[in-house]
Amino acid sequence: MNKKVLILSFAISAILHVVTNAATEDAGLLRDGFIIAGVDGKIEYEKTSDKWSFVFSSDVSDDKGRVGAGMKLELLPCAALEKIEANIDKHPGGNYRLWARVTRYGGRNYIYGIYFLAITEAEPVTGGQNAKISVNEPNDPLALPDEVVAKLKTKKIIHFEELEKGVELKEDSILADRIGFIVKSKDAGSTSLTTGSSAFVLDGLGRKRGSFSLELLPCEVLERATGKSEMEPARLKVAGIVTRYKGRYYLLLQRAVRVYSHGNFD
């Protein structure tokens, strides 16, 4: 009897250990598909990694996860990012208001840009040219908090004249219910894919694997679809968003369902 209790205790401990580790891994991450709606921040470019990031100016949270002010997330290749790169020369400060979709992959969050507006911080005009706001004098009985003083000293100017340009992201389109395989870039037969990435290759309908491939962006659907190790890539019916960045096509998966064949029929 004691032996059975001991085995049961070990089994429960192992299960709790796995659950705790999984919860710790996901702790603090925003959920996949969460929409960031008009959040201010700064666009930064890291030359060594050739990647763009968005630094949050304020806290953003969903029902479980949270990104704090000052934290940054990597921006995924997409049509919106390409337009930001073209626009940032006019706004070297890199301050933007961003609308985007959050993805999650490998214990990290990423940002898929949808829409943006440039922001410029300017000194407010009060009275004449030499007029200044006098706050928190030495003998002032009621001192203002530092964050309030900072807001008084500067204001944000949103460049609405670029509104139409920001909306025009016609390169994005929908891929619906196409059958194919998820493979590693080295097996995709395309030299335009990023080394080590995954790609979706269209099914050649029994003749051979198709030559057209789309590089897959990191997201939860991709992680689940590639989670099981198999000798041969699984045949999948997928749906997602197709975008273009610097001449390359990418796919952000929204759904991936295993397709089974029965003889010569699907």
Beta strands, then each sheet from edge to edge (+ up, - down):
strand 1: 35-46
strand 2: 51-56
strand 3: 60-61
strand 4: 66-67
strand 5: 72-75
strand 6: 95-105
strand 7: 108-122
strand 8: 155-158
strand 9: 173-184
strand 10: 198-202
strand 11: 213-216
strand 12: 235-245
strand 13: 248-258
sheet 1: 8+ 7- 5- 2+ 1- 6+
sheet 2: 3+ 4-
sheet 3: 9+ 10- 11+ 13+ 12- 9+
end
